[in-house]
Amino acid sequence: MTEDLNTGLIRISDDVVSTIAGLAALETPGVAAMSGGISEGLAKRLSGRNVQKGVSVEVGQLEAAIDLRIIVQYGIPIQEVCRVLQGNVREAVENMTGLHVVEVNVKVEGVLFKDEEQEEIQQIRVK
C-alpha cells in the first residue's frame, strides 16, 4: 500500500501483510500449523517463529490478495475452519493496514492427528 499524504508517503511492505496474515491464521481455532508447501513435504509443520511460511500475498496500492497453506486439526470440519480463517485474516489485515482484502485463498495441505501432536510436543521437550 502506498498513500501520499501532505506529510509524506506511507508504504506497507508485502512482508508486513504476510506477518499479519500468518499470525491471524495461527490464532484461528482448528488451524494446527502453517505448511511450507509441497516442496518442503506435504505435512511439514513449521513453528510460529516464522509466521510468513505458508503465506503468499500480492499487495497493490489499495488492495491485497492472500494465499494460505495450512494444516488442520483432525476432527474439526475443514470448511468451517477455512471460513473462520478467511474472516480472521481479512479482518486483521484490513484493520491493521487499511488495505481492502479482495480474496483470502486457503489450501489445506494436511491433517494433524492427536498422536502426531503429542509426538511433536515430546520431541520439542527432548531438544
Phi and psi in degrees as a GROMACS rama.xvg file:
@    title "Ramachandran Plot"
@    xaxis  label "Phi"
@    yaxis  label "Psi"
@TYPE xy
-127.807  129.26  THR-2
-131.768  127.313  GLU-3
-98.3902  111.325  ASP-4
-107.296  170.527  LEU-5
-60.2144  -26.69  ASN-6
-94.1025  -9.22383  THR-7
147.801  -167.741  GLY-8
-104.535  139.675  LEU-9
-117.727  127.162  ILE-10
-127.144  137.248  ARG-11
-114.862  120.91  ILE-12
-77.3529  160.734  SER-13
-58.9886  -37.8999  ASP-14
-62.1386  -37.9648  ASP-15
-64.9305  -46.4129  VAL-16
-62.9748  -40.6942  VAL-17
-61.2565  -42.8073  SER-18
-64.9826  -45.2596  THR-19
-60.6617  -46.4379  ILE-20
-63.4446  -42.5229  ALA-21
-63.6899  -43.1802  GLY-22
-64.7881  -43.2135  LEU-23
-62.5663  -38.7028  ALA-24
-64.6327  -45.777  ALA-25
-66.7187  -23.3056  LEU-26
-84.5642  -5.24815  GLU-27
-81.0062  125.963  THR-28
-59.2405  134.778  PRO-29
98.5608  -17.9309  GLY-30
-86.6515  113.096  VAL-31
-78.5245  -38.8175  ALA-32
-169.771  169.103  ALA-33
-90.0675  153.331  MET-34
-109.853  140.867  SER-35
-78.7183  -6.42919  GLY-36
104.074  169.585  GLY-37
-58.9586  -39.8393  ILE-38
-64.0278  -23.0315  SER-39
-101.955  11.7551  GLU-40
104.861  135.584  GLY-41
-55.1152  -47.09  LEU-42
-118.49  33.0766  ALA-43
-72.7242  118.367  LYS-44
-93.067  142.264  ARG-45
-117.013  143.523  LEU-46
-70.7841  165.265  SER-47
-69.3145  -6.39674  GLY-48
-62.37  -34.0881  ARG-49
-116.853  83.9723  ASN-50
-74.5092  -7.11736  VAL-51
-83.1994  -12.9421  GLN-52
-65.3303  136.267  LYS-53
82.3658  6.42153  GLY-54
-124.968  128.772  VAL-55
-125.805  136.855  SER-56
-132.665  153.119  VAL-57
-125.296  115.561  GLU-58
-112.558  125.573  VAL-59
-105.953  -161.633  GLY-60
-63.8764  -44.139  GLN-61
-127.205  -8.39291  LEU-62
-131.388  161.458  GLU-63
-141.966  146.92  ALA-64
-122.017  137.948  ALA-65
-128.261  133.84  ILE-66
-117.057  130.785  ASP-67
-122.309  140.451  LEU-68
-118.869  120.705  ARG-69
-130.527  166.44  ILE-70
-121.101  128.736  ILE-71
-101.904  157.502  VAL-72
-77.8345  139.364  GLN-73
-65.2391  140.771  TYR-74
97.7184  -7.07253  GLY-75
-107.31  133.487  ILE-76
-56.4238  120.259  PRO-77
-61.5653  -42.4141  ILE-78
-60.6169  -39.3786  GLN-79
-64.1262  -47.0084  GLU-80
-57.9464  -45.5604  VAL-81
-66.0129  -39.5923  CYS-82
-66.355  -43.5407  ARG-83
-63.9107  -42.421  VAL-84
-58.2295  -47.4213  LEU-85
-58.1795  -44.2943  GLN-86
-65.3431  -43.1522  GLY-87
-63.3833  -44.407  ASN-88
-67.581  -44.7973  VAL-89
-58.0416  -48.7928  ARG-90
-62.7339  -45.1798  GLU-91
-62.8117  -47.2253  ALA-92
-66.989  -44.706  VAL-93
-64.8875  -42.3981  GLU-94
-67.3127  -38.0717  ASN-95
-85.4414  -26.0918  MET-96
-113.578  -23.087  THR-97
82.1821  -2.26202  GLY-98
-74.2834  149.71  LEU-99
-89.9937  121.841  HIS-100
-87.5804  113.307  VAL-101
-82.3789  -28.4209  VAL-102
-160.521  147.813  GLU-103
-127.188  104.354  VAL-104
-93.5335  135.889  ASN-105
-122.479  129.508  VAL-106
-117.698  118.409  LYS-107
-87.6329  116.887  VAL-108
-107.166  -1.01625  GLU-109
-175.175  168.571  GLY-110
-127.497  132.741  VAL-111
-100.664  121.896  LEU-112
-90.2695  155.117  PHE-113
-54.6205  -42.6386  LYS-114
-60.647  -41.6073  ASP-115
-64.7709  -38.5144  GLU-116
-64.5848  -42.4602  GLU-117
-64.8361  -41.3039  GLN-118
-61.339  -41.9209  GLU-119
-64.5676  -41.339  GLU-120
-63.5187  -42.2746  ILE-121
-65.3787  -38.782  GLN-122
-65.3073  -37.2674  GLN-123
-65.4288  -40.986  ILE-124
-65.6024  -35.8304  ARG-125
-68.145  -36.7149  VAL-126
